[in-house]
Amino acid sequence: MLKSNSKIKKEAVDIHEEFMPYQTKPLDSKYRITLGNRLTRLLGRRMKTEAYQIFVGRNGDILLRPSVSIPSNEAWVYQNPAVIGKLRKGLQEAEEGKTERVDDLESFLEKL
């Protein structure tokens, strides 16, 4: 792995995924690469990307993984497998039309 001056603890991530060539982009005078409008639009259809995680392989390959931030007061949902599982199940049921109308929300929530 490439050496870094960062003091952040590094963990190896084993990524098993196929990659296809997309485009060759030159570095600018400040050694930057832009993604370009076409790729940005393609990725934007899937998610509202705010940043990219950067992974560097032992042979120098670079992987950019799109990421989004989650507000700290909502992070507990994603850190608790039981909660996120129930949330995903509820979203799936709603997508399938398995919903019921609740007229009195307070009494409904008390029964939970």
C-alpha positions as CSV (number, residue, x, y, z in Angstrom):
1,M,0.0,0.0,0.0
2,L,1.2,3.6,-0.6
3,K,2.6,5.4,2.3
4,S,0.7,8.3,3.8
5,N,1.6,11.0,6.2
6,S,-1.9,10.7,7.8
7,K,-2.0,9.4,11.3
8,I,-5.5,7.9,10.7
9,K,-5.6,4.1,11.4
10,K,-5.7,2.3,8.1
11,E,-7.5,-1.0,7.6
12,A,-7.4,-3.0,4.5
13,V,-10.7,-3.4,2.7
14,D,-11.1,-6.5,0.5
15,I,-13.1,-5.5,-2.5
16,H,-14.4,-8.1,-4.9
17,E,-16.0,-6.3,-7.7
18,E,-15.6,-6.1,-11.5
19,F,-14.4,-2.8,-12.9
20,M,-14.8,-1.7,-16.5
21,P,-12.7,0.9,-18.2
22,Y,-14.6,4.2,-18.4
23,Q,-12.4,7.0,-19.6
24,T,-8.8,8.3,-19.4
25,K,-8.5,11.8,-17.9
26,P,-5.3,13.8,-17.7
27,L,-4.1,15.4,-14.5
28,D,-4.4,19.2,-14.4
29,S,-1.5,21.5,-13.3
30,K,-2.4,20.8,-9.6
31,Y,-2.5,17.1,-10.1
32,R,-6.3,16.9,-10.0
33,I,-8.7,14.7,-12.0
34,T,-12.3,15.9,-12.6
35,L,-15.1,13.3,-13.0
36,G,-16.8,15.3,-15.7
37,N,-20.5,16.0,-16.3
38,R,-21.4,12.7,-17.9
39,L,-20.1,10.5,-15.0
40,T,-21.4,12.9,-12.4
41,R,-24.9,12.7,-13.9
42,L,-24.7,8.9,-14.2
43,L,-23.8,8.6,-10.5
44,G,-26.3,11.3,-9.5
45,R,-29.1,9.2,-10.7
46,R,-28.3,6.6,-8.1
47,M,-27.6,8.9,-5.1
48,K,-26.8,12.5,-4.1
49,T,-23.0,12.0,-3.7
50,E,-21.4,14.4,-1.4
51,A,-17.9,12.9,-1.3
52,Y,-15.8,10.0,-2.3
53,Q,-13.9,7.4,-0.2
54,I,-10.5,6.8,-1.8
55,F,-9.1,3.3,-1.8
56,V,-5.6,2.5,-3.1
57,G,-4.6,-1.1,-4.1
58,R,-1.3,-2.6,-3.5
59,N,-0.5,-2.3,-7.2
60,G,-1.5,1.4,-7.3
61,D,-5.1,1.0,-8.6
62,I,-7.4,3.7,-7.2
63,L,-11.1,3.1,-6.4
64,L,-13.5,6.0,-5.7
65,R,-16.5,5.0,-3.7
66,P,-19.4,7.5,-3.7
67,S,-20.5,8.4,-0.2
68,V,-23.1,10.6,1.5
69,S,-23.0,11.9,5.1
70,I,-25.6,11.1,7.7
71,P,-26.5,13.6,10.5
72,S,-24.9,12.4,13.8
73,N,-28.3,12.3,15.5
74,E,-29.5,9.7,12.9
75,A,-26.3,7.6,12.8
76,W,-27.7,5.3,15.5
77,V,-30.2,3.9,13.0
78,Y,-27.4,2.6,10.7
79,Q,-25.3,1.4,13.6
80,N,-28.1,-0.9,15.0
81,P,-28.7,-3.9,12.7
82,A,-32.1,-4.6,14.3
83,V,-33.4,-1.1,13.7
84,I,-32.1,-0.8,10.2
85,G,-33.6,-4.2,9.4
86,K,-37.0,-3.2,10.7
87,L,-36.8,0.1,8.8
88,R,-35.9,-1.7,5.5
89,K,-38.7,-4.2,6.1
90,G,-41.2,-1.4,6.7
91,L,-40.1,0.4,3.5
92,Q,-40.4,-2.8,1.5
93,E,-43.9,-3.4,2.9
94,A,-44.9,0.2,2.0
95,E,-43.6,-0.3,-1.5
96,E,-45.7,-3.5,-1.8
97,G,-48.8,-1.5,-0.6
98,K,-49.0,-3.3,2.8
99,T,-50.1,-0.2,4.6
100,E,-52.9,0.8,6.9
101,R,-54.5,4.1,7.6
102,V,-54.1,5.5,11.2
103,D,-56.6,8.1,12.3
104,D,-55.3,8.6,15.8
105,L,-51.5,8.7,15.6
106,E,-50.9,9.2,19.4
107,S,-52.9,6.1,20.4
108,F,-51.2,4.1,17.6
109,L,-47.7,5.1,18.8
110,E,-48.7,4.2,22.4
111,K,-49.6,0.6,21.3
112,L,-46.1,0.2,19.8
